[in-house]
Amino acid sequence: MALQLRQAISAYHTEYRKYPIRGEGKEDVDLQSDHKLMDVLIGSDNAAEKDGLNPRRIAFFYWSNTKHMIRRKFKGGIK
């Protein structure tokens, strides 16, 4: 899963030209792979809200335990 996560973050960076975190990006950040990061990488509705980190709702992370979408809305994060 670590490889897929790394690839998802890289794909996000390629698309948006920034990393999927809040802040200026000038300081070192200890990033945890919590639900906030995963919401951004799977393109959840929370990440697409105004000023969200994934306004295009692009799913960068796919995994067999990722919950499926219902009518273009995610049931929520990772199982």
TILODREN-756000 format. One record per residue: residue in three letters; z, x, y of N, C-alpha, C, O, CB in turn. Coordinates in steps of 0.05 Angstrom, whole numbers, padded with zeros to 5 digits, always signed. Glycine has a CB too. Example, Ala and Ser with C-alpha at 12.3 -4.5 7.8 and 13.67 -1.06 7.14 Angstrom:
ALA+00156+00264-00114+00156+00246-00090+00156+00264-00066+00169+00285-00066+00181+00226-00089
SER+00142+00257-00045+00143+00273-00021+00157+00258+00001+00161+00268+00023+00114+00282-00012
REM end
This chain:
MET+00000+00016-00024+00000+00000+00000+00000+00017+00025-00010+00009+00046+00024-00019+00000
ALA+00011+00041+00024+00012+00059+00047-00016+00066+00057-00021+00067+00081+00028+00084+00041
LEU-00034+00070+00038-00061+00077+00046-00075+00054+00060-00088+00057+00080-00078+00085+00021
GLN-00071+00029+00050-00083+00006+00062-00071+00001+00090-00086-00007+00108-00078-00019+00044
LEU-00046+00006+00093-00033+00003+00119-00044+00023+00139-00049+00016+00162-00002+00006+00117
ARG-00047+00048+00130-00059+00069+00148-00087+00061+00156-00095+00065+00179-00058+00096+00133
GLN-00103+00051+00137-00130+00043+00142-00131+00020+00162-00148+00018+00179-00145+00036+00116
ALA-00113+00001+00159-00112-00022+00176-00105-00014+00205-00117-00024+00224-00091-00043+00166
ILE-00086+00004+00208-00079+00014+00235-00102+00029+00247-00107+00026+00271-00054+00032+00233
SER-00116+00045+00231-00139+00059+00241-00161+00040+00249-00174+00044+00270-00149+00079+00219
ALA-00166+00019+00234-00187+00000+00240-00179-00015+00266-00197-00021+00283-00191-00020+00217
TYR-00154-00022+00269-00144-00035+00293-00149-00017+00317-00159-00026+00338-00114-00041+00291
HIS-00143+00009+00315-00147+00028+00336-00177+00030+00344-00183+00032+00367-00136+00055+00329
THR-00194+00030+00324-00223+00031+00329-00232+00006+00344-00248+00009+00362-00238+00033+00302
GLU-00222-00017+00338-00230-00042+00350-00219-00045+00379-00234-00051+00397-00220-00066+00334
TYR-00193-00039+00383-00180-00045+00408-00175-00020+00425-00167-00022+00448-00154-00059+00404
ARG-00179+00004+00414-00175+00029+00429-00146+00033+00437-00140+00045+00458-00192+00031+00453
LYS-00128+00023+00420-00099+00026+00424-00086+00021+00397-00098+00011+00379-00087+00008+00446
TYR-00060+00028+00395-00046+00023+00370-00032-00004+00372-00026-00014+00394-00025+00045+00364
PRO-00026-00017+00349-00015-00044+00349+00015-00045+00356+00031-00056+00341-00019-00057+00322
ILE+00022-00033+00379+00050-00033+00388+00050-00039+00418+00030-00035+00431+00064-00006+00382
ARG+00073-00048+00427+00076-00053+00456+00086-00027+00469+00100-00011+00456+00097-00076+00461
GLY+00078-00023+00493+00087+00001+00508+00064+00017+00518+00040+00010+00513+00104+00018+00491
GLU+00070+00038+00533+00050+00054+00545+00036+00073+00526+00013+00082+00530+00062+00070+00568
GLY+00050+00080+00504+00038+00098+00485+00042+00127+00492+00031+00145+00479+00010+00092+00481
LYS+00057+00132+00513+00061+00160+00522+00086+00173+00510+00088+00197+00510+00063+00161+00553
GLU+00103+00156+00499+00128+00167+00487+00126+00164+00456+00110+00148+00446+00153+00151+00498
ASP+00142+00180+00443+00143+00178+00414+00157+00152+00406+00177+00144+00418+00158+00203+00401
VAL+00146+00139+00386+00157+00114+00377+00161+00115+00347+00143+00123+00332+00138+00090+00384
ASP+00185+00107+00337+00190+00105+00309+00181+00077+00301+00195+00057+00306+00221+00110+00303
LEU+00158+00075+00288+00146+00049+00282+00154+00040+00254+00149+00055+00234+00116+00050+00285
GLN+00165+00017+00251+00172+00005+00225+00151-00015+00218+00140-00028+00236+00200-00008+00226
SER+00145-00018+00193+00125-00037+00184+00138-00064+00180+00140-00074+00157+00109-00028+00159
ASP+00148-00076+00201+00162-00101+00199+00142-00124+00203+00118-00120+00204+00184-00103+00220
HIS+00152-00148+00205+00134-00171+00207+00118-00171+00232+00096-00182+00232+00150-00197+00205
LYS+00128-00160+00254+00113-00160+00279+00087-00143+00276+00066-00152+00284+00130-00148+00302
LEU+00089-00120+00264+00066-00103+00259+00047-00118+00239+00023-00118+00244+00074-00076+00247
MET+00058-00129+00218+00041-00142+00198+00027-00167+00210+00004-00172+00203+00057-00150+00174
ASP+00041-00182+00227+00029-00205+00240+00004-00196+00256-00017-00210+00256+00049-00218+00259
VAL+00006-00173+00269-00017-00163+00285-00040-00155+00266-00063-00162+00270-00009-00139+00302
LEU-00033-00141+00244-00054-00130+00226-00067-00152+00209-00090-00148+00201-00042-00109+00208
ILE-00054-00174+00204-00067-00195+00188-00079-00216+00206-00091-00235+00196-00047-00208+00169
GLY-00076-00213+00232-00089-00232+00251-00075-00259+00253-00088-00279+00255-00117-00236+00243
SER-00049-00259+00251-00034-00285+00252-00036-00298+00280-00044-00285+00299-00005-00280+00245
ASP-00029-00323+00281-00030-00338+00306-00012-00325+00327-00018-00325+00351-00022-00366+00301
ASN+00011-00315+00319+00030-00303+00338+00018-00279+00353+00023-00275+00376+00055-00294+00323
ALA+00001-00264+00339-00011-00240+00351-00034-00248+00369-00044-00231+00385-00021-00221+00329
ALA-00044-00273+00368-00067-00281+00384-00058-00296+00409-00075-00304+00425-00085-00298+00367
GLU-00032-00301+00412-00023-00315+00436-00030-00300+00461-00038-00277+00460+00007-00320+00434
LYS-00026-00312+00484-00032-00299+00509-00018-00272+00510+00006-00270+00505-00023-00317+00533
ASP-00033-00252+00517-00023-00224+00518-00015-00214+00490+00001-00195+00488+00001-00222+00537
GLY-00025-00226+00469-00019-00217+00442-00033-00191+00436-00052-00184+00450-00026-00239+00422
LEU-00025-00178+00414-00037-00153+00407-00063-00155+00390-00076-00135+00386-00017-00136+00392
ASN-00070-00179+00382-00094-00183+00366-00107-00210+00375-00108-00229+00360-00089-00184+00336
PRO-00117-00211+00400-00127-00236+00411-00152-00246+00396-00158-00270+00398-00134-00232+00440
ARG-00166-00229+00382-00190-00237+00368-00184-00247+00339-00202-00256+00325-00210-00214+00366
ARG-00159-00245+00331-00149-00254+00305-00165-00240+00282-00172-00253+00262-00152-00284+00302
ILE-00170-00215+00285-00184-00200+00264-00164-00192+00243-00142-00181+00250-00199-00175+00276
ALA-00170-00196+00218-00153-00188+00196-00160-00159+00189-00181-00155+00177-00155-00207+00172
PHE-00143-00140+00195-00148-00112+00189-00135-00105+00162-00143-00085+00150-00137-00095+00211
PHE-00115-00120+00154-00100-00114+00130-00104-00136+00109-00099-00159+00115-00070-00110+00136
TYR-00113-00128+00086-00116-00147+00063-00100-00136+00040-00101-00112+00033-00147-00150+00055
TRP-00085-00153+00028-00069-00146+00004-00066-00171-00012-00066-00193-00001-00041-00134+00012
SER-00063-00168-00038-00062-00191-00056-00038-00209-00049-00039-00233-00056-00061-00183-00084
ASN-00017-00199-00037+00006-00215-00030+00005-00227-00002+00024-00239+00007+00031-00199-00034
THR-00017-00222+00012-00019-00234+00039-00024-00264+00035-00042-00272+00020-00042-00220+00055
LYS-00009-00280+00049-00012-00309+00047-00039-00317+00059-00048-00305+00079+00011-00324+00060
HIS-00051-00337+00048-00077-00346+00057-00076-00364+00081-00055-00374+00089-00091-00360+00034
MET-00099-00366+00094-00101-00383+00118-00106-00412+00110-00118-00418+00089-00124-00373+00136
ILE-00096-00430+00126-00101-00458+00124-00113-00467+00151-00099-00465+00171-00076-00475+00116
ARG-00137-00477+00150-00151-00486+00175-00149-00465+00197-00141-00471+00219-00139-00512+00185
ARG-00155-00440+00190-00155-00417+00209-00127-00411+00220-00125-00397+00240-00173-00422+00232
LYS-00106-00420+00207-00079-00413+00215-00065-00401+00190-00066-00413+00168-00063-00438+00226
PHE-00052-00379+00194-00038-00366+00172-00013-00382+00165+00001-00392+00183-00032-00337+00178
LYS-00007-00383+00140+00018-00395+00131+00042-00377+00139+00064-00387+00142+00018-00400+00101
GLY+00036-00352+00143+00057-00334+00153+00060-00308+00137+00069-00308+00115+00083-00348+00153
GLY+00052-00286+00150+00057-00259+00140+00052-00252+00111+00032-00261+00099+00084-00254+00146
ILE+00071-00237+00100+00069-00226+00073+00090-00241+00056+00111-00247+00065+00074-00196+00073
LYS+00083-00246+00031+00101-00260+00013+00126-00243+00008+00144-00250-00006+00088-00266-00014
REM end
